Amino acid sequence: MAVELNSFKTIIKWKVEDLNIIAADSSAAILNEKFEPMYIVATAAVLVKPPYREPSGCLAEPVFADAEDSHEVIVREAELCKQLIARMGADVVHLDISLGAVSLEQLSPIQFSNLKISSKAKSNLIKILPRLRKVAGEITQKYGVETLAIGKDSIPVRVAELTAGAHAIIYASEKAVKESSPLILGLPLKCQPRFRENKVYVYSLMAAEHDVRGYAIDNTDTLKKVNIAEILNPVARGFRTLKIIPRKDLR
């Protein structure tokens, strides 16, 4: 019996360690002169494999969504997860919705009354729920994979957040160059950007996450066309900001 039990434990451990997760998040914001967020810059879906420190695959895109309607990007996050799972496969999908890791297909507006979230958050969720459930249903039907509303409890969601932040640095730099105008980019909570050749890495500064990171590749040499200065956000503790200036504007 002991041998059988140990074998069972070994099987369970193997399955947990080999859980491949696709997650998505949107992050980084263009800030105004008062350091208030105006536009969410980037969305990224990532495939994260053990040991869950960085993406093994990624789909990212610029969104520049109104910060006041940021809930709308969640639908796009789910759609990117669907696209990525079609390419790379996964065992489960994590979205940045903090609802106790409930399956999106099982979620209904009636359940929102028991959730400890603001009235505005509930209203926004009700607006997008039909579209989210549709995408989640398609993922389950085609790939046999659940989509969970797990939020920031998920390390893969954190990897997606950092990855979106890395891509946002490139997208914001492209915007600054195109418009010949400097801008301020607010980064995700507690992170540190690092630049190496044509890559941007964004490392987590949270406890027990020192080796968790996201990254983006600058294929168009956009970063060579700007000067980037890192400063702390004076009105939001824990958030760093980047001042991005087109090189032709430098004195």
Backbone as CSV, one residue per row, in Angstrom:
resi,resn,N_x,N_y,N_z,CA_x,CA_y,CA_z,C_x,C_y,C_z
1,MET,0.840,-1.209,0.000,0.000,0.000,0.000,0.871,1.254,0.000
2,ALA,1.984,1.211,0.794,2.886,2.357,0.860,3.524,2.616,-0.486
3,VAL,3.867,1.532,-1.187,4.480,1.677,-2.502,3.504,2.320,-3.468
4,GLU,2.228,1.864,-3.425,1.200,2.423,-4.304,0.976,3.898,-4.002
5,LEU,0.956,4.260,-2.702,0.741,5.647,-2.308,1.882,6.527,-2.781
6,ASN,3.115,6.053,-2.625,4.267,6.827,-3.079,4.248,7.013,-4.583
7,SER,3.833,5.979,-5.301,3.732,6.083,-6.758,2.691,7.110,-7.145
8,PHE,1.564,7.118,-6.406,0.506,8.091,-6.674,1.005,9.510,-6.443
9,LYS,1.763,9.709,-5.354,2.315,11.033,-5.057,3.272,11.477,-6.152
10,THR,4.050,10.531,-6.661,4.997,10.854,-7.729,4.266,11.300,-8.979
11,ILE,3.162,10.614,-9.311,2.366,10.972,-10.491,1.778,12.362,-10.333
12,ILE,1.215,12.650,-9.154,0.622,13.965,-8.897,1.682,15.046,-9.013
13,LYS,2.860,14.823,-8.422,3.943,15.801,-8.480,4.361,16.047,-9.919
14,TRP,4.466,15.006,-10.709,4.873,15.139,-12.117,3.866,15.983,-12.877
15,LYS,2.574,15.741,-12.626,1.543,16.488,-13.348,1.571,17.966,-12.978
16,VAL,1.751,18.267,-11.686,1.783,19.661,-11.251,2.976,20.389,-11.859
17,GLU,4.127,19.746,-11.837,5.338,20.392,-12.328,5.303,20.620,-13.835
18,ASP,4.492,19.828,-14.528,4.445,19.946,-15.972,3.223,20.727,-16.466
19,LEU,2.610,21.502,-15.592,1.442,22.285,-15.977,1.884,23.480,-16.817
20,ASN,1.496,23.481,-18.059,1.803,24.594,-18.957,0.624,25.557,-18.979
21,ILE,0.901,26.823,-18.741,-0.159,27.810,-18.527,-0.044,28.954,-19.523
22,ILE,-1.179,29.290,-20.120,-1.247,30.506,-20.930,-1.968,31.567,-20.109
23,ALA,-1.400,32.744,-20.050,-1.979,33.849,-19.284,-1.879,35.132,-20.087
24,ALA,-2.710,36.094,-19.732,-2.677,37.378,-20.441,-2.903,38.524,-19.477
25,ASP,-2.366,39.666,-19.850,-2.566,40.889,-19.073,-2.222,42.086,-19.945
26,SER,-2.693,43.237,-19.530,-2.355,44.503,-20.191,-1.683,45.387,-19.160
27,SER,-0.683,46.149,-19.586,0.021,46.967,-18.600,0.760,48.117,-19.232
28,ALA,1.264,48.974,-18.351,1.975,50.214,-18.691,0.988,51.234,-19.248
29,ALA,1.186,52.479,-18.878,0.253,53.528,-19.292,0.986,54.807,-19.657
30,ILE,0.466,55.468,-20.675,0.927,56.819,-20.980,0.358,57.736,-19.905
31,LEU,1.211,58.524,-19.270,0.788,59.411,-18.183,0.764,60.858,-18.646
32,ASN,-0.114,61.648,-18.019,-0.102,63.089,-18.297,0.896,63.783,-17.380
33,GLU,0.932,65.108,-17.429,1.930,65.852,-16.650,1.714,65.735,-15.143
34,LYS,0.517,65.287,-14.736,0.240,65.061,-13.322,0.469,63.599,-12.933
35,PHE,1.049,62.842,-13.828,1.327,61.420,-13.634,0.044,60.605,-13.488
36,GLU,-1.006,61.052,-14.135,-2.266,60.319,-14.158,-2.321,59.476,-15.430
37,PRO,-2.806,58.220,-15.338,-2.853,57.358,-16.527,-3.900,57.819,-17.534
38,MET,-3.501,57.865,-18.787,-4.422,58.237,-19.861,-4.740,57.054,-20.771
39,TYR,-3.697,56.308,-21.174,-3.903,55.199,-22.098,-3.116,53.966,-21.656
40,ILE,-3.787,52.822,-21.623,-3.108,51.550,-21.422,-2.409,51.199,-22.727
41,VAL,-1.133,50.858,-22.655,-0.325,50.766,-23.875,-0.329,49.397,-24.538
42,ALA,-0.144,48.327,-23.784,0.109,47.027,-24.422,-0.653,45.882,-23.769
43,THR,-0.941,44.881,-24.583,-1.548,43.631,-24.127,-0.649,42.481,-24.557
44,ALA,-0.496,41.500,-23.677,0.331,40.341,-24.020,-0.284,39.059,-23.477
45,ALA,-0.234,38.022,-24.289,-0.564,36.667,-23.849,0.731,35.866,-23.887
46,VAL,0.972,35.083,-22.853,2.230,34.341,-22.759,1.967,32.874,-22.437
47,LEU,2.841,32.022,-22.926,2.879,30.628,-22.493,3.999,30.517,-21.468
48,VAL,3.656,30.028,-20.284,4.640,29.920,-19.207,4.739,28.454,-18.774
49,LYS,5.943,27.932,-18.834,6.211,26.547,-18.455,7.059,26.513,-17.186
50,PRO,7.101,25.356,-16.507,7.974,25.249,-15.340,9.393,25.669,-15.698
51,PRO,10.088,26.406,-14.837,9.741,26.780,-13.457,8.967,28.095,-13.324
52,TYR,8.266,28.511,-14.373,7.367,29.670,-14.306,8.072,30.988,-13.997
53,ARG,9.156,31.245,-14.703,9.919,32.478,-14.456,9.844,33.470,-15.604
54,GLU,9.611,32.973,-16.823,9.571,33.846,-17.986,8.741,33.195,-19.083
55,PRO,8.353,33.941,-20.099,7.530,33.360,-21.163,8.317,32.414,-22.061
56,SER,7.655,31.323,-22.457,8.216,30.417,-23.461,7.653,30.733,-24.839
57,GLY,6.580,31.501,-24.867,5.960,31.948,-26.108,5.132,33.178,-25.811
58,CYS,4.892,34.002,-26.805,4.214,35.279,-26.547,3.511,35.805,-27.788
59,LEU,2.358,36.437,-27.568,1.688,37.268,-28.560,1.422,38.605,-27.883
60,ALA,1.893,39.680,-28.471,1.706,41.009,-27.874,1.277,41.992,-28.942
61,GLU,0.565,43.027,-28.507,0.131,44.058,-29.446,-0.096,45.374,-28.713
62,PRO,0.071,46.496,-29.418,-0.252,47.798,-28.822,-1.759,47.986,-28.798
63,VAL,-2.279,48.568,-27.729,-3.721,48.819,-27.640,-4.044,50.300,-27.457
64,PHE,-3.245,51.013,-26.685,-3.474,52.427,-26.389,-4.953,52.669,-26.073
65,ALA,-5.458,51.867,-25.122,-6.858,51.938,-24.719,-7.052,52.992,-23.638
66,ASP,-8.183,53.673,-23.692,-8.528,54.681,-22.691,-8.478,54.047,-21.306
67,ALA,-7.720,54.642,-20.410,-7.560,54.090,-19.065,-8.880,54.018,-18.309
68,GLU,-9.834,54.878,-18.677,-11.141,54.875,-18.023,-11.971,53.664,-18.431
69,ASP,-11.661,53.078,-19.576,-12.394,51.908,-20.068,-11.470,50.700,-20.175
70,SER,-10.574,50.570,-19.221,-9.549,49.529,-19.308,-10.127,48.115,-19.226
71,HIS,-11.363,47.981,-18.706,-11.963,46.649,-18.628,-12.175,46.037,-20.006
72,GLU,-12.282,46.889,-21.024,-12.502,46.386,-22.379,-11.320,45.559,-22.884
73,VAL,-10.116,45.862,-22.396,-8.945,45.130,-22.897,-8.939,43.681,-22.415
74,ILE,-9.722,43.370,-21.384,-9.761,41.995,-20.883,-10.278,41.045,-21.955
75,VAL,-11.237,41.514,-22.742,-11.763,40.686,-23.828,-10.662,40.393,-24.840
76,ARG,-9.886,41.420,-25.157,-8.784,41.222,-26.098,-7.736,40.277,-25.519
77,GLU,-7.517,40.348,-24.215,-6.588,39.430,-23.566,-7.034,37.981,-23.759
78,ALA,-8.331,37.749,-23.572,-8.870,36.397,-23.761,-8.708,35.933,-25.202
79,GLU,-8.924,36.843,-26.139,-8.780,36.499,-27.557,-7.334,36.154,-27.905
80,LEU,-6.391,36.890,-27.329,-4.978,36.582,-27.563,-4.610,35.216,-26.972
81,CYS,-5.199,34.893,-25.823,-4.971,33.569,-25.232,-5.464,32.474,-26.173
82,LYS,-6.609,32.717,-26.769,-7.164,31.750,-27.723,-6.228,31.569,-28.917
83,GLN,-5.688,32.663,-29.421,-4.755,32.580,-30.548,-3.473,31.839,-30.165
84,LEU,-2.978,32.118,-28.958,-1.719,31.502,-28.529,-1.883,30.013,-28.260
85,ILE,-3.014,29.631,-27.680,-3.221,28.210,-27.395,-3.371,27.423,-28.687
86,ALA,-3.888,28.076,-29.729,-3.990,27.415,-31.032,-2.605,27.127,-31.603
87,ARG,-1.660,27.993,-31.298,-0.299,27.833,-31.824,0.566,26.909,-30.983
88,MET,0.416,27.012,-29.651,1.396,26.365,-28.776,0.807,25.372,-27.786
89,GLY,-0.525,25.390,-27.593,-1.137,24.484,-26.640,-0.881,24.898,-25.197
90,ALA,-1.684,24.364,-24.279,-1.529,24.639,-22.846,-2.509,23.763,-22.083
91,ASP,-2.361,23.746,-20.758,-3.236,22.946,-19.905,-4.334,23.769,-19.252
92,VAL,-4.121,25.071,-19.147,-5.103,25.953,-18.525,-4.801,27.388,-18.942
93,VAL,-5.827,28.241,-18.893,-5.674,29.660,-19.218,-5.975,30.492,-17.975
94,HIS,-5.117,31.454,-17.684,-5.306,32.376,-16.560,-5.553,33.786,-17.089
95,LEU,-6.616,34.427,-16.591,-6.872,35.823,-16.934,-6.738,36.702,-15.699
96,ASP,-6.424,37.976,-15.938,-6.234,38.918,-14.836,-7.571,39.460,-14.356
97,ILE,-8.377,38.556,-13.815,-9.645,38.909,-13.174,-9.637,38.197,-11.827
98,SER,-9.644,38.947,-10.756,-9.488,38.358,-9.424,-10.832,37.916,-8.856
99,LEU,-11.237,36.698,-9.232,-12.519,36.162,-8.778,-12.354,34.762,-8.191
100,GLY,-11.221,34.523,-7.539,-11.028,33.263,-6.844,-10.784,32.068,-7.733
101,ALA,-10.251,32.301,-8.924,-9.907,31.220,-9.864,-11.123,30.437,-10.336
102,VAL,-12.281,31.084,-10.374,-13.488,30.438,-10.886,-13.404,30.334,-12.402
103,SER,-13.982,29.281,-12.953,-14.027,29.117,-14.403,-14.960,30.163,-15.001
104,LEU,-14.518,30.824,-16.058,-15.342,31.864,-16.677,-16.646,31.309,-17.208
105,GLU,-16.637,30.078,-17.657,-17.863,29.475,-18.186,-18.916,29.285,-17.099
106,GLN,-18.473,29.155,-15.861,-19.393,28.945,-14.745,-19.834,30.252,-14.097
107,LEU,-19.252,31.341,-14.537,-19.529,32.635,-13.917,-20.796,33.250,-14.500
108,SER,-21.640,33.773,-13.624,-22.869,34.442,-14.059,-23.042,35.731,-13.266
109,PRO,-23.807,36.695,-13.799,-24.023,37.960,-13.076,-24.584,37.767,-11.676
110,ILE,-25.356,36.706,-11.458,-25.947,36.452,-10.145,-24.859,36.243,-9.095
111,GLN,-23.770,35.607,-9.511,-22.676,35.333,-8.574,-21.939,36.595,-8.149
112,PHE,-22.056,37.666,-8.930,-21.337,38.898,-8.619,-21.779,39.510,-7.297
113,SER,-23.014,39.225,-6.885,-23.519,39.812,-5.642,-22.726,39.341,-4.431
114,ASN,-22.085,38.186,-4.553,-21.300,37.641,-3.442,-19.827,38.029,-3.504
115,LEU,-19.449,38.730,-4.560,-18.046,39.086,-4.737,-17.711,40.392,-4.026
116,LYS,-16.545,40.447,-3.419,-16.100,41.646,-2.710,-15.359,42.577,-3.659
117,ILE,-16.107,43.128,-4.611,-15.548,44.088,-5.560,-16.481,45.290,-5.632
118,SER,-15.988,46.395,-6.149,-16.773,47.626,-6.199,-17.948,47.504,-7.162
119,SER,-18.918,48.388,-6.990,-20.088,48.400,-7.878,-19.681,48.676,-9.316
120,LYS,-18.688,49.565,-9.488,-18.208,49.882,-10.835,-17.568,48.664,-11.474
121,ALA,-16.780,47.930,-10.692,-16.134,46.726,-11.213,-17.171,45.679,-11.604
122,LYS,-18.211,45.547,-10.782,-19.280,44.599,-11.109,-19.983,44.997,-12.396
123,SER,-20.267,46.295,-12.531,-20.933,46.789,-13.736,-20.091,46.537,-14.978
124,ASN,-18.796,46.795,-14.869,-17.897,46.579,-16.009,-17.804,45.100,-16.375
125,LEU,-17.773,44.234,-15.354,-17.709,42.798,-15.616,-18.972,42.296,-16.302
126,ILE,-20.109,42.814,-15.867,-21.375,42.411,-16.486,-21.399,42.788,-17.964
127,LYS,-20.806,43.939,-18.291,-20.778,44.392,-19.688,-19.988,43.441,-20.584
128,ILE,-18.866,42.959,-20.073,-17.981,42.154,-20.921,-18.156,40.651,-20.730
129,LEU,-18.932,40.245,-19.724,-19.059,38.819,-19.414,-19.531,37.970,-20.593
130,PRO,-20.567,38.394,-21.343,-21.000,37.553,-22.475,-19.883,37.279,-23.479
131,ARG,-19.072,38.294,-23.761,-17.975,38.102,-24.716,-16.874,37.221,-24.125
132,LEU,-16.603,37.412,-22.839,-15.591,36.585,-22.185,-16.011,35.117,-22.151
133,ARG,-17.268,34.881,-21.817,-17.761,33.505,-21.755,-17.748,32.861,-23.133
134,LYS,-18.015,33.645,-24.147,-17.990,33.120,-25.516,-16.585,32.638,-25.882
135,VAL,-15.582,33.481,-25.611,-14.201,33.103,-25.919,-13.771,31.907,-25.072
136,ALA,-14.115,31.940,-23.778,-13.754,30.832,-22.886,-14.407,29.534,-23.347
137,GLY,-15.660,29.626,-23.787,-16.362,28.443,-24.287,-15.709,27.871,-25.530
138,GLU,-15.262,28.754,-26.409,-14.578,28.308,-27.629,-13.258,27.619,-27.299
139,ILE,-12.551,28.154,-26.301,-11.283,27.543,-25.883,-11.526,26.148,-25.304
140,THR,-12.556,26.029,-24.459,-12.871,24.733,-23.857,-13.325,23.727,-24.907
141,GLN,-14.205,24.175,-25.790,-14.760,23.275,-26.802,-13.692,22.755,-27.760
142,LYS,-12.794,23.627,-28.177,-11.807,23.247,-29.187,-10.559,22.607,-28.602
143,TYR,-10.153,23.070,-27.398,-8.877,22.608,-26.849,-9.013,21.867,-25.517
144,GLY,-10.232,21.804,-24.974,-10.445,21.101,-23.716,-9.757,21.744,-22.532
145,VAL,-9.650,23.063,-22.569,-8.905,23.808,-21.548,-9.806,24.837,-20.865
146,GLU,-9.738,24.899,-19.543,-10.515,25.879,-18.784,-9.842,27.248,-18.785
147,THR,-10.664,28.289,-18.704,-10.170,29.657,-18.544,-10.576,30.142,-17.162
148,LEU,-9.597,30.454,-16.328,-9.852,30.798,-14.931,-9.681,32.287,-14.665
149,ALA,-10.598,32.836,-13.870,-10.505,34.233,-13.428,-9.698,34.255,-12.138
150,ILE,-8.385,34.227,-12.263,-7.500,34.042,-11.106,-6.780,35.318,-10.688
151,GLY,-6.592,36.238,-11.617,-5.999,37.526,-11.280,-4.547,37.461,-10.858
152,LYS,-4.164,38.377,-9.967,-2.761,38.540,-9.584,-2.219,37.415,-8.707
153,ASP,-3.062,36.462,-8.308,-2.551,35.303,-7.584,-1.724,34.406,-8.498
154,SER,-1.870,34.591,-9.793,-1.188,33.759,-10.777,0.174,34.339,-11.149
155,ILE,1.219,33.534,-10.997,2.549,33.957,-11.453,2.570,34.138,-12.973
156,PRO,1.947,33.248,-13.756,1.909,33.491,-15.206,1.238,34.809,-15.587
157,VAL,0.230,35.235,-14.832,-0.371,36.549,-15.088,0.654,37.647,-14.824
158,ARG,1.447,37.476,-13.783,2.521,38.445,-13.501,3.538,38.469,-14.645
159,VAL,3.880,37.292,-15.165,4.794,37.227,-16.309,4.184,37.950,-17.506
160,ALA,2.879,37.766,-17.711,2.193,38.464,-18.806,2.215,39.973,-18.596
161,GLU,2.018,40.402,-17.346,2.050,41.829,-17.021,3.424,42.425,-17.324
162,LEU,4.476,41.729,-16.921,5.838,42.210,-17.169,6.173,42.181,-18.657
163,THR,5.679,41.164,-19.353,5.910,41.058,-20.794,5.200,42.181,-21.535
164,ALA,3.961,42.468,-21.134,3.240,43.596,-21.729,3.988,44.895,-21.452
165,GLY,4.549,45.015,-20.248,5.322,46.207,-19.909,6.552,46.370,-20.773
166,ALA,7.236,45.260,-21.053,8.422,45.314,-21.912,8.055,45.753,-23.325
167,HIS,6.980,45.181,-23.857,6.530,45.582,-25.191,6.047,47.031,-25.199
168,ALA,5.435,47.449,-24.094,4.936,48.824,-24.012,6.063,49.837,-24.145
169,ILE,7.235,49.513,-23.623,8.380,50.426,-23.750,8.716,50.646,-25.220
170,ILE,8.669,49.582,-25.999,8.947,49.703,-27.433,7.820,50.442,-28.145
171,TYR,6.568,50.090,-27.830,5.432,50.752,-28.482,5.388,52.242,-28.156
172,ALA,5.660,52.582,-26.896,5.655,53.990,-26.496,6.795,54.746,-27.168
173,SER,7.928,54.087,-27.325,9.062,54.718,-28.020,8.718,54.973,-29.482
174,GLU,8.036,54.024,-30.112,7.593,54.209,-31.498,6.658,55.404,-31.606
175,LYS,5.765,55.528,-30.623,4.817,56.646,-30.618,5.548,57.973,-30.453
176,ALA,6.521,58.016,-29.550,7.287,59.243,-29.321,8.043,59.660,-30.578
177,VAL,8.640,58.687,-31.265,9.387,58.985,-32.493,8.446,59.462,-33.591
178,LYS,7.330,58.767,-33.755,6.377,59.112,-34.805,5.809,60.508,-34.620
179,GLU,5.523,60.867,-33.375,4.906,62.163,-33.083,5.935,63.238,-32.762
180,SER,7.220,62.861,-32.760,8.306,63.802,-32.430,8.010,64.552,-31.135
181,SER,7.574,63.794,-30.158,7.181,64.404,-28.888,7.543,63.482,-27.728
182,PRO,8.108,64.022,-26.652,8.427,63.192,-25.489,7.159,62.739,-24.783
183,LEU,7.254,61.657,-24.049,6.109,61.179,-23.278,6.597,60.494,-22.010
184,ILE,5.659,60.295,-21.101,5.956,59.620,-19.842,5.204,58.299,-19.821
185,LEU,5.930,57.227,-19.578,5.340,55.890,-19.538,5.385,55.346,-18.119
186,GLY,4.229,54.994,-17.595,4.157,54.381,-16.277,4.269,52.869,-16.390
187,LEU,5.183,52.273,-15.649,5.420,50.832,-15.707,4.538,50.089,-14.704
188,PRO,4.450,48.759,-14.823,3.684,47.976,-13.847,4.256,48.115,-12.435
189,LEU,3.487,47.674,-11.466,3.875,47.768,-10.063,5.151,46.979,-9.774
190,LYS,6.066,47.625,-9.051,7.278,46.993,-8.526,8.026,46.179,-9.580
191,CYS,8.573,46.890,-10.534,9.368,46.223,-11.562,10.534,47.109,-11.977
192,GLN,11.485,46.515,-12.669,12.705,47.212,-13.076,13.033,46.864,-14.525
193,PRO,13.094,47.866,-15.420,13.470,47.582,-16.808,14.986,47.475,-16.959
194,ARG,15.410,46.604,-17.845,16.830,46.474,-18.177,16.955,46.319,-19.692
195,PHE,17.926,46.988,-20.253,18.106,46.988,-21.702,19.394,46.247,-22.053
196,ARG,19.269,45.254,-22.936,20.426,44.471,-23.367,20.352,44.271,-24.877
197,GLU,21.271,44.913,-25.568,21.306,44.854,-27.029,19.935,45.246,-27.588
198,ASN,19.266,44.334,-28.312,17.967,44.697,-28.888,16.802,44.137,-28.078
199,LYS,17.034,43.831,-26.808,15.974,43.296,-25.954,15.688,44.222,-24.776
200,VAL,14.430,44.225,-24.379,14.007,44.924,-23.170,13.519,43.867,-22.185
201,TYR,14.119,43.807,-21.018,13.669,42.919,-19.954,12.997,43.761,-18.875
202,VAL,11.916,43.233,-18.325,11.282,43.881,-17.179,11.221,42.846,-16.059
203,TYR,11.985,43.097,-14.996,12.090,42.172,-13.867,11.153,42.586,-12.741
204,SER,10.577,41.598,-12.085,9.752,41.865,-10.916,10.631,42.242,-9.729
205,LEU,10.173,43.193,-8.941,10.849,43.575,-7.699,10.054,43.126,-6.477
206,MET,9.021,42.312,-6.697,8.217,41.827,-5.582,8.960,40.726,-4.831
207,ALA,8.619,40.568,-3.569,9.245,39.538,-2.745,9.036,38.161,-3.362
208,ALA,10.099,37.356,-3.351,10.080,35.986,-3.870,9.875,35.923,-5.382
209,GLU,10.055,37.052,-6.070,9.903,37.076,-7.525,11.137,37.674,-8.214
210,HIS,12.289,37.586,-7.578,13.479,38.251,-8.118,13.894,37.710,-9.482
211,ASP,13.503,36.453,-9.792,13.885,35.872,-11.079,12.714,35.785,-12.055
212,VAL,11.626,36.462,-11.744,10.455,36.495,-12.630,10.581,37.700,-13.556
213,ARG,10.403,37.468,-14.845,10.600,38.560,-15.791,9.782,38.356,-17.065
214,GLY,9.622,39.455,-17.784,9.084,39.418,-19.134,10.071,40.126,-20.035
215,TYR,9.920,39.944,-21.325,10.849,40.623,-22.229,10.209,40.851,-23.590
216,ALA,10.831,41.740,-24.351,10.396,42.040,-25.716,11.629,42.277,-26.565
217,ILE,11.509,41.983,-27.848,12.616,42.174,-28.788,12.325,43.375,-29.679
218,ASP,13.277,44.279,-29.754,13.153,45.476,-30.594,13.697,45.154,-31.989
219,ASN,12.811,44.721,-32.867,13.230,44.308,-34.211,13.424,45.474,-35.172
220,THR,13.001,46.658,-34.775,13.075,47.819,-35.675,14.069,48.872,-35.200
221,ASP,14.859,48.537,-34.194,15.857,49.469,-33.641,15.235,50.778,-33.165
222,THR,13.995,50.691,-32.718,13.306,51.888,-32.230,14.003,52.481,-31.017
223,LEU,14.519,51.636,-30.146,15.124,52.125,-28.907,16.383,52.944,-29.156
224,LYS,16.984,52.761,-30.325,18.158,53.561,-30.669,17.774,54.985,-31.073
225,LYS,16.492,55.204,-31.289,16.016,56.504,-31.753,15.495,57.376,-30.619
226,VAL,15.576,56.853,-29.392,15.061,57.606,-28.247,16.075,57.610,-27.111
227,ASN,15.895,58.551,-26.216,16.643,58.585,-24.965,15.653,58.295,-23.846
228,ILE,15.989,57.351,-22.972,15.066,56.937,-21.920,15.676,57.212,-20.552
229,ALA,14.939,57.952,-19.741,15.371,58.253,-18.372,14.363,57.657,-17.397
230,GLU,14.857,56.933,-16.410,13.980,56.293,-15.434,13.830,57.168,-14.194
231,ILE,12.590,57.365,-13.770,12.306,58.151,-12.566,11.219,57.445,-11.759
232,LEU,11.142,57.770,-10.482,10.068,57.239,-9.654,8.797,58.038,-9.898
233,ASN,7.672,57.374,-9.746,6.390,58.066,-9.863,6.125,58.793,-8.544
234,PRO,6.056,60.127,-8.545,5.926,60.876,-7.294,4.557,60.768,-6.633
235,VAL,3.558,60.280,-7.367,2.205,60.225,-6.798,1.696,58.795,-6.649
236,ALA,2.515,57.810,-7.008,2.099,56.410,-6.892,3.293,55.581,-6.432
237,ARG,3.393,55.388,-5.147,4.526,54.666,-4.573,4.580,53.232,-5.103
238,GLY,5.773,52.793,-5.472,5.946,51.438,-5.975,5.933,51.343,-7.488
239,PHE,5.600,52.461,-8.134,5.558,52.478,-9.598,6.704,53.328,-10.149
240,ARG,7.409,52.794,-11.115,8.458,53.543,-11.803,7.920,54.072,-13.121
241,THR,8.518,55.151,-13.570,8.112,55.730,-14.850,9.341,55.955,-15.724
242,LEU,9.095,56.005,-17.022,10.155,56.280,-17.982,9.806,57.535,-18.762
243,LYS,10.739,58.450,-18.843,10.573,59.602,-19.717,11.269,59.269,-21.028
244,ILE,10.490,59.217,-22.095,10.996,58.805,-23.403,11.050,60.018,-24.327
245,ILE,12.237,60.327,-24.821,12.450,61.526,-25.638,13.060,61.128,-26.982
246,PRO,12.438,61.517,-28.091,13.050,61.253,-29.404,14.430,61.889,-29.474
247,ARG,15.405,61.224,-30.014,16.781,61.712,-30.025,16.924,63.034,-30.770
248,LYS,16.153,63.259,-31.791,16.285,64.506,-32.547,15.836,65.711,-31.727
249,ASP,15.116,65.462,-30.610,14.666,66.548,-29.743,15.693,66.877,-28.666
250,LEU,16.739,66.073,-28.562,17.735,66.331,-27.525,18.548,67.572,-27.845
251,ARG,18.863,68.306,-26.823,19.685,69.514,-27.001,21.140,69.209,-26.641
